[in-house]
Every structure is written in C-alpha cells, then in structure tokens.
Amino acid sequence: MNGVGCWYDNAPMESFFGTLKAERVHHCVYRTRDEARPDLFQYIEGFYNLRRLHSSLAYVSPMAHEQLYHKQAVLA
C-alpha cells in the first residue's frame, strides 16, 4: 500500500465515478436520491459489471472474460 494521502490509492474509484457520471448521471434527471438509487444500481450491476467493455480486460466484458477463464480452466 502507498502512504497516507497518496493519489494513486484513489485512481480506480475516480475513474469509476468519472465513467458513471459521463455514461449515466449526466444523461438523467433525478428528483430525489430515492429515485436515483435503483437506476444507478441497475446501471452498475446490470451493465457496468456485466456487459460494459473494460480496458483492463483487453476490451471484453467482465461476463465474457469470466466465461473465457472458466473455459480455459476446463481445458487445462
């Protein structure tokens, strides 16, 4: 781990929140937090974590990456 206050520690979360705002929040109008909560949950759990292409996974979706991993584990 890095030292206290090192900006490297926050980089993954800053990247995620930047993506969340650019792809979802800035395109919607939420009147209350209670209205935003289920929509953001659906975006994160239904799209971002499953189907969105991630550069850290060689631009494949997490679901496809996991399927490839299990397929290779069976073949090994």
Secondary structure, DSSP 8 states (H G I E B T S, - for coil): ---TT-GGGGHHHHHHHHHHHHHTGGG---SSHHHHHHHHHHHIIIIITTTS-BGGGTSB-HHHHHHHHHHHHHH-
